[in-house]
Amino acid sequence: MGIVMTNEKPSFWSSAAGIITALTGLIGAIATLLGALNTIGFFKSSTTPPNYSANSSRPGSGPISTSNSNDPMADGQCGPLAKAAKRC
């Protein structure tokens, strides 16, 4: 009746490193799945975006300058700081 030795290793899941590895793999897989679903539009809301017309007053929809001049006054773009510095 002596000590019986076996050659069995402890399970990979029983170590802290094994558990952390499994959790990071699971989190990575979930993040990848969510990213793929977002790419195909799975998470789009049912509300429709605002419909901007051609004459809309949204930012950046003003007239586009076709002037090749570097003079800010040529396009009427002289701001208050340039006026204060007497550059306009």
N, CA, C and O atoms as CSV, one atom per row, in Angstrom:
chain,resi,resn,atom,element,x,y,z
A,1,MET,N,N,0.823,-1.170,0.000
A,1,MET,CA,C,0.000,0.000,0.000
A,1,MET,C,C,0.871,1.238,0.000
A,1,MET,O,O,1.059,1.884,1.031
A,2,GLY,N,N,1.371,1.544,-1.102
A,2,GLY,CA,C,2.190,2.732,-1.225
A,2,GLY,C,C,1.440,3.847,-1.957
A,2,GLY,O,O,0.241,3.749,-2.218
A,3,ILE,N,N,2.158,4.873,-2.268
A,3,ILE,CA,C,1.568,6.008,-2.971
A,3,ILE,C,C,1.507,5.657,-4.457
A,3,ILE,O,O,2.491,5.214,-5.049
A,4,VAL,N,N,0.349,5.862,-5.031
A,4,VAL,CA,C,0.168,5.572,-6.437
A,4,VAL,C,C,0.372,6.868,-7.220
A,4,VAL,O,O,-0.313,7.858,-6.967
A,5,MET,N,N,1.295,6.866,-8.153
A,5,MET,CA,C,1.586,8.050,-8.961
A,5,MET,C,C,0.909,7.891,-10.318
A,5,MET,O,O,0.973,6.831,-10.941
A,6,THR,N,N,0.274,8.941,-10.750
A,6,THR,CA,C,-0.308,8.924,-12.084
A,6,THR,C,C,0.363,10.017,-12.911
A,6,THR,O,O,0.904,10.973,-12.355
A,7,ASN,N,N,0.330,9.884,-14.191
A,7,ASN,CA,C,0.948,10.862,-15.084
A,7,ASN,C,C,-0.061,11.868,-15.625
A,7,ASN,O,O,0.175,12.475,-16.669
A,8,GLU,N,N,-1.171,12.052,-14.936
A,8,GLU,CA,C,-2.195,12.982,-15.409
A,8,GLU,C,C,-1.802,14.410,-15.069
A,8,GLU,O,O,-1.409,14.706,-13.940
A,9,LYS,N,N,-1.914,15.293,-16.057
A,9,LYS,CA,C,-1.641,16.704,-15.837
A,9,LYS,C,C,-2.927,17.378,-15.366
A,9,LYS,O,O,-4.023,16.897,-15.654
A,10,PRO,N,N,-2.797,18.475,-14.654
A,10,PRO,CA,C,-4.020,19.207,-14.290
A,10,PRO,C,C,-4.626,19.835,-15.552
A,10,PRO,O,O,-3.917,20.153,-16.507
A,11,SER,N,N,-5.912,20.000,-15.534
A,11,SER,CA,C,-6.621,20.545,-16.690
A,11,SER,C,C,-6.168,21.971,-16.990
A,11,SER,O,O,-5.824,22.734,-16.087
A,12,PHE,N,N,-6.176,22.309,-18.273
A,12,PHE,CA,C,-5.835,23.663,-18.707
A,12,PHE,C,C,-6.782,24.678,-18.069
A,12,PHE,O,O,-6.372,25.794,-17.749
A,13,TRP,N,N,-8.026,24.301,-17.887
A,13,TRP,CA,C,-9.042,25.212,-17.359
A,13,TRP,C,C,-8.899,25.451,-15.867
A,13,TRP,O,O,-9.554,26.340,-15.322
A,14,SER,N,N,-8.077,24.696,-15.211
A,14,SER,CA,C,-7.958,24.854,-13.758
A,14,SER,C,C,-6.919,25.909,-13.374
A,14,SER,O,O,-6.809,26.259,-12.199
A,15,SER,N,N,-6.163,26.415,-14.332
A,15,SER,CA,C,-5.164,27.435,-14.011
A,15,SER,C,C,-5.727,28.826,-14.313
A,15,SER,O,O,-6.642,28.975,-15.123
A,16,ALA,N,N,-5.172,29.827,-13.656
A,16,ALA,CA,C,-5.605,31.210,-13.888
A,16,ALA,C,C,-5.304,31.632,-15.318
A,16,ALA,O,O,-6.100,32.337,-15.938
A,17,ALA,N,N,-4.171,31.211,-15.841
A,17,ALA,CA,C,-3.820,31.560,-17.212
A,17,ALA,C,C,-4.812,30.965,-18.209
A,17,ALA,O,O,-5.164,31.615,-19.194
A,18,GLY,N,N,-5.250,29.775,-17.970
A,18,GLY,CA,C,-6.222,29.136,-18.853
A,18,GLY,C,C,-7.561,29.845,-18.835
A,18,GLY,O,O,-8.192,30.024,-19.876
A,19,ILE,N,N,-7.990,30.245,-17.657
A,19,ILE,CA,C,-9.273,30.945,-17.529
A,19,ILE,C,C,-9.200,32.314,-18.205
A,19,ILE,O,O,-10.127,32.702,-18.917
A,20,ILE,N,N,-8.104,33.050,-17.989
A,20,ILE,CA,C,-7.948,34.373,-18.604
A,20,ILE,C,C,-7.881,34.249,-20.121
A,20,ILE,O,O,-8.467,35.062,-20.836
A,21,THR,N,N,-7.178,33.249,-20.614
A,21,THR,CA,C,-7.087,33.029,-22.056
A,21,THR,C,C,-8.462,32.739,-22.646
A,21,THR,O,O,-8.816,33.273,-23.697
A,22,ALA,N,N,-9.217,31.913,-21.984
A,22,ALA,CA,C,-10.556,31.571,-22.470
A,22,ALA,C,C,-11.469,32.798,-22.468
A,22,ALA,O,O,-12.222,33.008,-23.419
A,23,LEU,N,N,-11.407,33.604,-21.415
A,23,LEU,CA,C,-12.257,34.795,-21.334
A,23,LEU,C,C,-11.893,35.829,-22.390
A,23,LEU,O,O,-12.782,36.427,-22.997
A,24,THR,N,N,-10.596,36.049,-22.621
A,24,THR,CA,C,-10.206,37.024,-23.638
A,24,THR,C,C,-10.590,36.541,-25.036
A,24,THR,O,O,-10.968,37.343,-25.889
A,25,GLY,N,N,-10.496,35.248,-25.266
A,25,GLY,CA,C,-10.935,34.708,-26.554
A,25,GLY,C,C,-12.431,34.879,-26.755
A,25,GLY,O,O,-12.878,35.211,-27.853
A,26,LEU,N,N,-13.204,34.654,-25.707
A,26,LEU,CA,C,-14.649,34.818,-25.772
A,26,LEU,C,C,-15.028,36.282,-26.002
A,26,LEU,O,O,-15.906,36.573,-26.814
A,27,ILE,N,N,-14.374,37.199,-25.296
A,27,ILE,CA,C,-14.648,38.629,-25.466
A,27,ILE,C,C,-14.279,39.066,-26.885
A,27,ILE,O,O,-15.018,39.830,-27.505
A,28,GLY,N,N,-13.166,38.598,-27.394
A,28,GLY,CA,C,-12.763,38.931,-28.760
A,28,GLY,C,C,-13.750,38.410,-29.794
A,28,GLY,O,O,-14.053,39.096,-30.770
A,29,ALA,N,N,-14.249,37.207,-29.583
A,29,ALA,CA,C,-15.212,36.633,-30.517
A,29,ALA,C,C,-16.525,37.413,-30.495
A,29,ALA,O,O,-17.123,37.648,-31.544
A,30,ILE,N,N,-16.971,37.813,-29.314
A,30,ILE,CA,C,-18.207,38.591,-29.209
A,30,ILE,C,C,-18.033,39.959,-29.854
A,30,ILE,O,O,-18.926,40.429,-30.559
A,31,ALA,N,N,-16.886,40.603,-29.619
A,31,ALA,CA,C,-16.632,41.917,-30.224
A,31,ALA,C,C,-16.598,41.815,-31.742
A,31,ALA,O,O,-17.122,42.692,-32.428
A,32,THR,N,N,-15.999,40.772,-32.271
A,32,THR,CA,C,-15.955,40.571,-33.720
A,32,THR,C,C,-17.348,40.344,-34.283
A,32,THR,O,O,-17.684,40.883,-35.337
A,33,LEU,N,N,-18.152,39.562,-33.603
A,33,LEU,CA,C,-19.520,39.316,-34.044
A,33,LEU,C,C,-20.334,40.606,-34.040
A,33,LEU,O,O,-21.064,40.878,-34.994
A,34,LEU,N,N,-20.217,41.403,-32.980
A,34,LEU,CA,C,-20.939,42.674,-32.919
A,34,LEU,C,C,-20.483,43.622,-34.018
A,34,LEU,O,O,-21.306,44.309,-34.623
A,35,GLY,N,N,-19.192,43.667,-34.281
A,35,GLY,CA,C,-18.677,44.515,-35.351
A,35,GLY,C,C,-19.207,44.090,-36.712
A,35,GLY,O,O,-19.566,44.936,-37.531
A,36,ALA,N,N,-19.259,42.798,-36.954
A,36,ALA,CA,C,-19.776,42.296,-38.231
A,36,ALA,C,C,-21.263,42.600,-38.368
A,36,ALA,O,O,-21.712,42.995,-39.444
A,37,LEU,N,N,-22.029,42.425,-37.302
A,37,LEU,CA,C,-23.455,42.728,-37.346
A,37,LEU,C,C,-23.696,44.218,-37.558
A,37,LEU,O,O,-24.630,44.602,-38.262
A,38,ASN,N,N,-22.861,45.058,-36.957
A,38,ASN,CA,C,-22.992,46.497,-37.146
A,38,ASN,C,C,-22.673,46.888,-38.586
A,38,ASN,O,O,-23.312,47.779,-39.146
A,39,THR,N,N,-21.693,46.227,-39.182
A,39,THR,CA,C,-21.304,46.527,-40.557
A,39,THR,C,C,-22.437,46.232,-41.537
A,39,THR,O,O,-22.632,46.970,-42.504
A,40,ILE,N,N,-23.170,45.175,-41.294
A,40,ILE,CA,C,-24.269,44.832,-42.212
A,40,ILE,C,C,-25.548,45.590,-41.878
A,40,ILE,O,O,-26.559,45.416,-42.560
A,41,GLY,N,N,-25.525,46.423,-40.849
A,41,GLY,CA,C,-26.671,47.266,-40.534
A,41,GLY,C,C,-27.684,46.635,-39.610
A,41,GLY,O,O,-28.839,47.060,-39.592
A,42,PHE,N,N,-27.300,45.649,-38.853
A,42,PHE,CA,C,-28.220,44.961,-37.951
A,42,PHE,C,C,-28.730,45.869,-36.833
A,42,PHE,O,O,-29.856,45.695,-36.367
A,43,PHE,N,N,-27.927,46.825,-36.399
A,43,PHE,CA,C,-28.281,47.674,-35.266
A,43,PHE,C,C,-28.856,49.026,-35.679
A,43,PHE,O,O,-28.952,49.920,-34.839
A,44,LYS,N,N,-29.242,49.207,-36.943
A,44,LYS,CA,C,-29.790,50.479,-37.380
A,44,LYS,C,C,-31.120,50.734,-36.696
A,44,LYS,O,O,-31.924,49.821,-36.505
A,45,SER,N,N,-31.342,52.003,-36.326
A,45,SER,CA,C,-32.607,52.349,-35.689
A,45,SER,C,C,-33.686,52.470,-36.756
A,45,SER,O,O,-33.391,52.607,-37.943
A,46,SER,N,N,-34.921,52.420,-36.323
A,46,SER,CA,C,-36.030,52.474,-37.264
A,46,SER,C,C,-36.388,53.901,-37.654
A,46,SER,O,O,-37.203,54.104,-38.554
A,47,THR,N,N,-35.795,54.897,-36.995
A,47,THR,CA,C,-36.093,56.272,-37.354
A,47,THR,C,C,-35.357,56.643,-38.630
A,47,THR,O,O,-34.249,56.166,-38.879
A,48,THR,N,N,-35.962,57.476,-39.419
A,48,THR,CA,C,-35.338,57.894,-40.665
A,48,THR,C,C,-34.543,59.169,-40.434
A,48,THR,O,O,-34.966,60.023,-39.654
A,49,PRO,N,N,-33.411,59.315,-41.088
A,49,PRO,CA,C,-32.615,60.524,-40.917
A,49,PRO,C,C,-33.324,61.720,-41.548
A,49,PRO,O,O,-34.182,61.542,-42.411
A,50,PRO,N,N,-32.979,62.923,-41.131
A,50,PRO,CA,C,-33.620,64.091,-41.724
A,50,PRO,C,C,-33.334,64.179,-43.215
A,50,PRO,O,O,-32.231,63.881,-43.672
A,51,ASN,N,N,-34.341,64.591,-43.955
A,51,ASN,CA,C,-34.215,64.706,-45.404
A,51,ASN,C,C,-33.846,66.141,-45.739
A,51,ASN,O,O,-34.682,67.039,-45.630
A,52,TYR,N,N,-32.603,66.365,-46.146
A,52,TYR,CA,C,-32.140,67.697,-46.489
A,52,TYR,C,C,-32.446,67.971,-47.956
A,52,TYR,O,O,-32.113,67.172,-48.831
A,53,SER,N,N,-33.074,69.088,-48.209
A,53,SER,CA,C,-33.355,69.462,-49.585
A,53,SER,C,C,-32.152,70.201,-50.166
A,53,SER,O,O,-31.194,70.489,-49.449
A,54,ALA,N,N,-32.201,70.502,-51.434
A,54,ALA,CA,C,-31.098,71.203,-52.095
A,54,ALA,C,C,-30.930,72.616,-51.551
A,54,ALA,O,O,-29.827,73.159,-51.599
A,55,ASN,N,N,-31.990,73.222,-51.037
A,55,ASN,CA,C,-31.938,74.586,-50.519
A,55,ASN,C,C,-31.869,74.619,-48.998
A,55,ASN,O,O,-32.299,75.592,-48.378
A,56,SER,N,N,-31.343,73.585,-48.406
A,56,SER,CA,C,-31.292,73.466,-46.957
A,56,SER,C,C,-30.302,74.449,-46.357
A,56,SER,O,O,-29.363,74.892,-47.019
A,57,SER,N,N,-30.526,74.782,-45.095
A,57,SER,CA,C,-29.615,75.695,-44.405
A,57,SER,C,C,-28.732,74.941,-43.422
A,57,SER,O,O,-28.316,75.512,-42.414
A,58,ARG,N,N,-28.442,73.696,-43.684
A,58,ARG,CA,C,-27.563,72.938,-42.798
A,58,ARG,C,C,-26.136,73.488,-42.906
A,58,ARG,O,O,-25.789,74.100,-43.917
A,59,PRO,N,N,-25.313,73.278,-41.885
A,59,PRO,CA,C,-23.946,73.806,-41.912
A,59,PRO,C,C,-23.162,73.284,-43.101
A,59,PRO,O,O,-23.219,72.100,-43.432
A,60,GLY,N,N,-22.436,74.177,-43.730
A,60,GLY,CA,C,-21.609,73.791,-44.861
A,60,GLY,C,C,-22.354,73.751,-46.175
A,60,GLY,O,O,-21.777,73.386,-47.199
A,61,SER,N,N,-23.632,74.122,-46.170
A,61,SER,CA,C,-24.389,74.046,-47.409
A,61,SER,C,C,-24.472,75.396,-48.109
A,61,SER,O,O,-25.250,75.555,-49.050
A,62,GLY,N,N,-23.692,76.358,-47.669
A,62,GLY,CA,C,-23.700,77.685,-48.272
A,62,GLY,C,C,-23.054,77.679,-49.640
A,62,GLY,O,O,-22.627,76.634,-50.131
A,63,PRO,N,N,-22.982,78.851,-50.255
A,63,PRO,CA,C,-22.399,78.923,-51.595
A,63,PRO,C,C,-20.924,78.558,-51.583
A,63,PRO,O,O,-20.206,78.851,-50.627
A,64,ILE,N,N,-20.489,77.928,-52.635
A,64,ILE,CA,C,-19.100,77.516,-52.767
A,64,ILE,C,C,-18.367,78.559,-53.599
A,64,ILE,O,O,-18.819,78.943,-54.678
A,65,SER,N,N,-17.244,79.005,-53.088
A,65,SER,CA,C,-16.476,80.019,-53.783
A,65,SER,C,C,-15.723,79.406,-54.949
A,65,SER,O,O,-15.137,78.328,-54.838
A,66,THR,N,N,-15.750,80.115,-56.070
A,66,THR,CA,C,-14.988,79.653,-57.233
A,66,THR,C,C,-13.806,80.558,-57.498
A,66,THR,O,O,-13.152,80.449,-58.534
A,67,SER,N,N,-13.530,81.456,-56.559
A,67,SER,CA,C,-12.437,82.398,-56.726
A,67,SER,C,C,-11.111,81.704,-56.492
A,67,SER,O,O,-10.997,80.861,-55.602
A,68,ASN,N,N,-10.111,82.051,-57.281
A,68,ASN,CA,C,-8.782,81.497,-57.099
A,68,ASN,C,C,-7.906,82.413,-56.264
A,68,ASN,O,O,-6.720,82.140,-56.079
A,69,SER,N,N,-8.472,83.486,-55.765
A,69,SER,CA,C,-7.714,84.465,-55.005
A,69,SER,C,C,-7.449,83.968,-53.593
A,69,SER,O,O,-8.283,83.273,-53.013
A,70,ASN,N,N,-6.301,84.315,-53.036
A,70,ASN,CA,C,-6.000,84.003,-51.647
A,70,ASN,C,C,-6.423,85.129,-50.716
A,70,ASN,O,O,-6.195,85.052,-49.509
A,71,ASP,N,N,-7.033,86.164,-51.259
A,71,ASP,CA,C,-7.478,87.309,-50.485
A,71,ASP,C,C,-8.784,86.955,-49.781
A,71,ASP,O,O,-9.771,86.656,-50.454
A,72,PRO,N,N,-8.823,86.979,-48.423
A,72,PRO,CA,C,-10.051,86.618,-47.711
A,72,PRO,C,C,-11.203,87.566,-48.012
A,72,PRO,O,O,-12.364,87.162,-47.934
A,73,MET,N,N,-10.909,88.826,-48.357
A,73,MET,CA,C,-11.978,89.774,-48.649
A,73,MET,C,C,-12.625,89.507,-50.005
A,73,MET,O,O,-13.753,89.939,-50.247
A,74,ALA,N,N,-11.930,88.806,-50.885
A,74,ALA,CA,C,-12.481,88.539,-52.209
A,74,ALA,C,C,-13.740,87.690,-52.101
A,74,ALA,O,O,-14.652,87.839,-52.915
A,75,ASP,N,N,-13.806,86.814,-51.127
A,75,ASP,CA,C,-14.964,85.940,-50.951
A,75,ASP,C,C,-15.849,86.394,-49.795
A,75,ASP,O,O,-16.828,85.719,-49.479
A,76,GLY,N,N,-15.534,87.508,-49.164
A,76,GLY,CA,C,-16.319,87.965,-48.030
A,76,GLY,C,C,-16.108,87.104,-46.793
A,76,GLY,O,O,-17.024,86.969,-45.982
A,77,GLN,N,N,-14.936,86.522,-46.626
A,77,GLN,CA,C,-14.667,85.617,-45.519
A,77,GLN,C,C,-13.804,86.258,-44.446
A,77,GLN,O,O,-13.156,85.551,-43.674
A,78,CYS,N,N,-13.784,87.571,-44.383
A,78,CYS,CA,C,-12.961,88.249,-43.394
A,78,CYS,C,C,-13.671,88.203,-42.050
A,78,CYS,O,O,-14.749,88.779,-41.904
A,79,GLY,N,N,-13.090,87.530,-41.070
A,79,GLY,CA,C,-13.712,87.389,-39.764
A,79,GLY,C,C,-13.339,88.524,-38.829
A,79,GLY,O,O,-12.552,89.397,-39.196
A,80,PRO,N,N,-13.900,88.522,-37.616
A,80,PRO,CA,C,-13.657,89.609,-36.674
A,80,PRO,C,C,-12.199,89.704,-36.234
A,80,PRO,O,O,-11.731,90.812,-35.969
A,81,LEU,N,N,-11.468,88.615,-36.144
A,81,LEU,CA,C,-10.071,88.671,-35.744
A,81,LEU,C,C,-9.229,89.324,-36.826
A,81,LEU,O,O,-8.321,90.099,-36.524
A,82,ALA,N,N,-9.520,89.019,-38.084
A,82,ALA,CA,C,-8.767,89.634,-39.177
A,82,ALA,C,C,-9.098,91.116,-39.272
A,82,ALA,O,O,-8.234,91.931,-39.596
A,83,LYS,N,N,-10.336,91.462,-38.992
A,83,LYS,CA,C,-10.722,92.875,-39.010
A,83,LYS,C,C,-10.013,93.628,-37.877
A,83,LYS,O,O,-9.565,94.761,-38.057
A,84,ALA,N,N,-9.918,92.984,-36.713
A,84,ALA,CA,C,-9.253,93.623,-35.573
A,84,ALA,C,C,-7.762,93.816,-35.854
A,84,ALA,O,O,-7.166,94.789,-35.394
A,85,ALA,N,N,-7.170,92.910,-36.592
A,85,ALA,CA,C,-5.749,93.027,-36.935
A,85,ALA,C,C,-5.552,93.917,-38.151
A,85,ALA,O,O,-4.430,94.094,-38.625
A,86,LYS,N,N,-6.641,94.471,-38.649
A,86,LYS,CA,C,-6.633,95.379,-39.804
A,86,LYS,C,C,-6.029,94.710,-41.039
A,86,LYS,O,O,-5.284,95.326,-41.801
A,87,ARG,N,N,-6.369,93.443,-41.212
A,87,ARG,CA,C,-5.923,92.729,-42.410
A,87,ARG,C,C,-6.989,92.769,-43.484
A,87,ARG,O,O,-6.762,92.310,-44.604
A,88,CYS,N,N,-8.130,93.302,-43.162
A,88,CYS,CA,C,-9.236,93.344,-44.137
A,88,CYS,C,C,-9.642,94.779,-44.393
A,88,CYS,O,O,-10.554,95.032,-45.180
